[in-house]
Amino acid sequence: MEHENPSGGNRRNFLIQLTSVVGGAGVAAACVPLVSSMNPSSDVLAKAETEVDLTGIPPGGMHTVAWQGKPVFVLHRTPEQIKESQASNGVIDPEADAKRAKNPEWLVVLGVCTHMGCVPNKEGPGWVCHCHGSVYDDSGRVTHGPAPRNLEVPPYHFLSENKLVIGKA
């Protein structure tokens, strides 16, 4: 003969609920280190922004800085270079120079060829990637070669007339 315990069902339900709550808390506690390990480390955060002093770059000169492990070309354009860049004749990926340069006097582009990731060299009016023959103008727009896109413009903003920050725009 079976004995029925009127409080047995309630106790069993209570133990199941308690076990579920403790198990859920254990899973949540195990997830915290996993999620926090996905946050960027302090050395990555330090490279998130690069400040550039523009005072030492003469008109027509270029300075290369590192940002997030990639070269960034900062070109101080002359009035002639600005005028030539405003025309978009013969470019493969047409994009207005005004959209690429926040200040016409300064062009800031990632120095990574959009074809295979090589670093182009500054030669004459623009850059040449000798690995595969891509050519970019002084606005970073591809004019010749296998590169499918223009040199990328990283996020940047001017702190003052002579300082810019590459990173958060």
C-alpha positions in Angstrom: 0.0 0.0 0.0 1.3 3.4 -1.0 1.4 6.2 1.5 0.5 9.6 0.2 2.3 12.5 1.7 0.5 15.7 1.1 3.6 17.9 1.6 5.9 15.6 -0.5 5.0 17.2 -3.8 5.6 20.6 -2.5 9.0 19.7 -1.1 10.0 18.1 -4.4 8.9 21.2 -6.3 10.9 23.4 -3.9 14.1 21.3 -4.3 13.7 21.3 -8.1 13.3 25.1 -8.1 16.2 25.6 -5.7 18.5 23.4 -7.8 17.5 25.3 -10.9 18.3 28.6 -9.3 21.7 27.5 -8.0 22.5 25.9 -11.3 21.5 29.1 -13.2 23.6 31.2 -10.8 26.6 28.9 -11.5 26.2 29.2 -15.2 26.0 33.0 -15.0 29.1 33.0 -12.7 31.0 30.9 -15.3 30.0 33.2 -18.1 31.4 36.4 -16.5 35.1 35.6 -17.1 34.3 34.3 -20.6 32.5 37.6 -21.6 35.1 39.8 -19.9 37.9 38.0 -21.8 36.3 39.2 -25.1 36.9 42.9 -24.1 39.9 44.6 -25.7 43.1 44.5 -23.6 44.8 47.6 -22.4 47.4 47.5 -25.1 44.7 47.4 -27.8 42.9 50.3 -26.2 46.1 52.3 -26.1 46.4 51.8 -29.9 42.8 52.8 -30.5 43.8 56.4 -31.1 46.9 58.0 -32.5 47.6 61.7 -32.1 49.6 63.3 -35.0 51.4 66.6 -34.7 51.2 68.4 -38.0 53.7 71.2 -37.4 56.7 69.3 -38.8 55.1 68.3 -42.1 55.9 70.8 -44.9 53.5 71.4 -47.8 53.9 68.5 -50.2 55.4 66.4 -47.4 54.0 63.2 -46.0 54.3 61.6 -42.6 53.5 57.9 -41.9 52.2 56.9 -38.5 51.0 53.6 -37.1 47.4 53.1 -36.1 46.1 49.7 -34.9 49.2 48.1 -36.5 48.6 49.6 -39.9 50.5 52.5 -41.6 48.5 55.7 -42.0 49.7 58.3 -44.6 49.2 62.0 -43.5 49.8 64.1 -46.6 50.1 67.9 -46.4 48.8 68.8 -49.9 50.0 71.8 -51.8 47.4 74.0 -53.6 48.4 72.3 -56.9 47.7 68.8 -55.4 44.4 70.0 -54.0 43.4 71.3 -57.4 44.4 68.1 -59.1 42.6 66.0 -56.5 39.3 67.9 -57.0 39.2 66.5 -60.5 38.3 62.9 -60.6 39.4 62.1 -64.2 40.5 58.5 -64.8 39.8 57.1 -61.4 38.5 53.5 -61.1 36.5 54.1 -57.9 35.1 57.7 -58.2 34.7 59.5 -55.0 34.7 63.2 -54.4 37.9 64.6 -52.8 35.8 66.7 -50.5 34.3 63.5 -49.1 37.7 61.9 -48.6 39.5 64.9 -47.0 37.9 66.8 -44.1 40.3 69.7 -44.6 41.5 70.0 -48.3 45.0 70.8 -47.1 45.4 67.4 -45.3 44.7 63.9 -46.6 44.6 61.0 -44.1 44.4 57.5 -45.6 45.4 54.0 -44.6 48.6 53.0 -46.3 47.4 49.6 -47.3 46.7 48.6 -50.9 43.1 47.5 -51.4 44.2 44.7 -53.7 46.5 42.5 -51.6 47.3 44.5 -48.5 50.8 45.7 -49.6 52.1 49.2 -48.6 52.3 51.6 -51.5 55.1 54.1 -51.9 54.7 57.8 -52.4 55.9 58.5 -55.9 55.2 61.7 -57.8 51.5 62.6 -57.8 50.1 59.8 -55.6 51.2 56.3 -54.5 52.3 53.2 -56.4 52.0 49.7 -55.1 54.9 47.9 -56.8 53.8 44.4 -55.9 50.9 44.4 -58.4 51.0 47.8 -60.1 48.1 49.6 -58.5 48.4 53.4 -58.7 46.6 55.9 -56.5 46.3 59.7 -56.9 46.9 62.4 -54.2 43.3 61.8 -52.9 44.0 58.1 -52.4 41.7 57.1 -55.3 42.8 54.1 -57.5 43.6 55.2 -61.0 45.3 52.1 -62.4 45.9 48.5 -61.6 44.1 45.6 -60.0 43.1 47.4 -56.8 39.3 47.4 -56.6 38.8 50.3 -54.2 40.4 53.6 -53.1 42.7 53.7 -50.1 40.6 53.7 -47.0 40.0 56.9 -45.0 40.3 56.0 -41.3 38.1 57.8 -38.7 39.9 61.0 -37.7 39.3 64.5 -36.4 41.3 67.7 -35.9 42.0 68.7 -32.3 43.4 72.0 -33.4 44.9 73.5 -36.5 48.1 71.5 -35.9 46.9 68.3 -34.3 44.7 65.5 -35.5 43.6 62.3 -33.8 43.2 59.1 -35.8 40.7 56.8 -34.3 37.4 57.8 -32.9 35.8 60.4 -35.2 
